[in-house]
């Protein structure tokens, strides 16, 4: 087989072109300003939002290492990401009270749950679910953003995060949906939330005030009187729960601010380490491919019996072997970077210890036991209510078919001064 020098040079040029063109180009994050309320929204038109501390996709030690994080960081992030979303929603002035709660409840006017699918300083991917008290789903969407080094400058705790555009997009999607509701629908959602809270505490007294259709949507059947003493008592109970959650959020805020600097530093370094490791791996692969091609060309020259090619053949063999060895060394360097990322993650995880909070003389832990304490607090409120009223927990919400027009059928009680908006 005859191989000309022209073919050899052409092959080497192709290798060089591949090496120069195979650069990594990160995804550019499109700037997304938050949608602000154009004017002050009347209180009766504001919907309160409950954000449950986020979940995390299953993260084994092996998967965490591959992603560039560790389970301890992810555990801390489930609180951090939820709380930063709360701050972002508050900045929009589109909502009433926005609270982070350690456990999901079905009695919020607006409920937000989320799951962190990936987070390592370079990428943030979260799945968000938003629903209202009636049971309508507003959002079921996965959001993904990529950060580059310039995104780690000029950030401010509670205001601007390296992935702020992602948070702004979530807030904007929620605001756009809310702004499609008319005032009557917003008032209806607020009333449904109150009745769901009442049914949760006293199903005997309020179990027949609402029905749930076959699609799982709540519909008001009748309303209590404005001066209903039992509802007034329940609203006081709800205020006590809000008081606890507001106190809990003060500790979330402390945790968030204490975590900010260490987390910001870790994400910045992690982003640099991941980018460096990716570039090293790319370089190693190209060098190994180039080396293999050089050896193949040397063998081809020998097989072709091309005269005067012994010197070139020796250069290709020696050069090709050196390139392969260099590629292997670079791969080992990539492993060192992987170990550095893991060390950074472990160091950060060790800094993020559970936050201990105190409320009315008792201490609560935000991770793990926070959900347990929150559950016990709700149980205590029920006990208080049962002691005051003599009612006990028993009953379920009536399930009915929606009427033919799909509208809510509302009965008025004697003395009712307010009624369900049409």
Rosetta blueprint (number, residue, H / E / L):
1 X L
2 X L
3 X L
4 X L
5 X H
6 X H
7 X H
8 X H
9 X H
10 X H
11 X H
12 X H
13 X H
14 X H
15 X H
16 X H
17 X H
18 X H
19 X H
20 X H
21 X H
22 X L
23 X L
24 X L
25 X L
26 X L
27 X L
28 X L
29 X L
30 X L
31 X L
32 X L
33 X L
34 X L
35 X L
36 X L
37 X L
38 X L
39 X L
40 X L
41 X L
42 X L
43 X H
44 X H
45 X H
46 X L
47 X L
48 X L
49 X E
50 X E
51 X E
52 X E
53 X L
54 X L
55 X E
56 X E
57 X L
58 X L
59 X L
60 X L
61 X H
62 X H
63 X H
64 X H
65 X H
66 X H
67 X H
68 X L
69 X L
70 X L
71 X H
72 X H
73 X H
74 X H
75 X H
76 X H
77 X H
78 X H
79 X H
80 X H
81 X H
82 X H
83 X H
84 X H
85 X H
86 X H
87 X H
88 X H
89 X H
90 X H
91 X H
92 X H
93 X L
94 X L
95 X L
96 X L
97 X L
98 X E
99 X E
100 X E
101 X E
102 X L
103 X L
104 X L
105 X L
106 X L
107 X L
108 X L
109 X L
110 X E
111 X E
112 X E
113 X E
114 X E
115 X E
116 X E
117 X E
118 X E
119 X E
120 X L
121 X L
122 X L
123 X E
124 X E
125 X E
126 X E
127 X E
128 X E
129 X E
130 X E
131 X E
132 X E
133 X L
134 X L
135 X L
136 X L
137 X E
138 X E
139 X E
140 X E
141 X E
142 X E
143 X E
144 X E
145 X E
146 X E
147 X L
148 X L
149 X H
150 X H
151 X H
152 X H
153 X L
154 X L
155 X L
156 X E
157 X L
158 X L
159 X L
160 X E
161 X L
162 X L
163 X L
164 X H
165 X H
166 X H
167 X H
168 X H
169 X H
170 X H
171 X H
172 X H
173 X H
174 X H
175 X H
176 X H
177 X H
178 X H
179 X L
180 X L
181 X L
182 X L
183 X H
184 X H
185 X H
186 X H
187 X H
188 X H
189 X H
190 X H
191 X H
192 X H
193 X H
194 X H
195 X H
196 X H
197 X H
198 X H
199 X H
200 X H
201 X H
202 X L
203 X H
204 X H
205 X H
206 X H
207 X L
208 X L
209 X L
210 X E
211 X E
212 X E
213 X L
214 X L
215 X L
216 X L
217 X L
218 X E
219 X E
220 X E
221 X L
222 X E
223 X E
224 X L
225 X L
226 X L
227 X L
228 X L
229 X H
230 X H
231 X H
232 X H
233 X H
234 X H
235 X H
236 X H
237 X H
238 X H
239 X H
240 X H
241 X H
242 X H
243 X H
244 X H
245 X H
246 X H
247 X H
248 X H
249 X H
250 X H
251 X H
252 X H
253 X H
254 X H
255 X H
256 X H
257 X H
258 X H
259 X H
260 X H
261 X H
262 X H
263 X H
264 X H
265 X H
266 X H
267 X H
268 X H
269 X H
270 X H
271 X H
272 X H
273 X H
274 X H
275 X H
276 X H
277 X H
278 X H
279 X H
280 X H
281 X H
282 X H
283 X H
284 X H
285 X H
286 X H
287 X H
288 X H
289 X H
290 X H
291 X H
292 X H
293 X H
294 X H
295 X H
296 X H
297 X H
298 X H
299 X H
300 X H
301 X H
302 X H
303 X H
304 X H
305 X L
306 X L
307 X L
308 X L
309 X L
310 X H
311 X H
312 X H
313 X H
314 X H
315 X H
316 X H
317 X H
318 X H
319 X H
320 X H
321 X H
322 X H
323 X H
324 X H
325 X H
326 X H
327 X H
328 X H
329 X H
330 X H
331 X H
332 X H
333 X H
334 X H
335 X H
336 X H
337 X H
338 X H
339 X H
340 X H
341 X H
342 X H
343 X H
344 X H
345 X H
346 X H
347 X H
348 X H
349 X H
350 X H
351 X H
352 X L
353 X L
354 X L
355 X L
356 X E
357 X E
358 X E
359 X E
360 X L
361 X L
362 X E
363 X E
364 X E
365 X E
366 X L
367 X L
368 X L
369 X H
370 X H
371 X H
372 X H
373 X H
374 X H
375 X H
376 X H
377 X H
378 X H
379 X H
380 X H
381 X H
382 X H
383 X H
384 X H
385 X H
386 X H
387 X H
388 X H
389 X H
390 X L
391 X L
392 X L
393 X L
394 X L
395 X L
396 X L
397 X L
398 X E
399 X E
400 X L
401 X L
402 X L
403 X L
404 X L
405 X L
406 X L
407 X L
408 X L
409 X L
410 X L
411 X E
412 X E
413 X L
414 X L
415 X L
416 X L
417 X L
418 X L
419 X L
420 X L
421 X L
422 X L
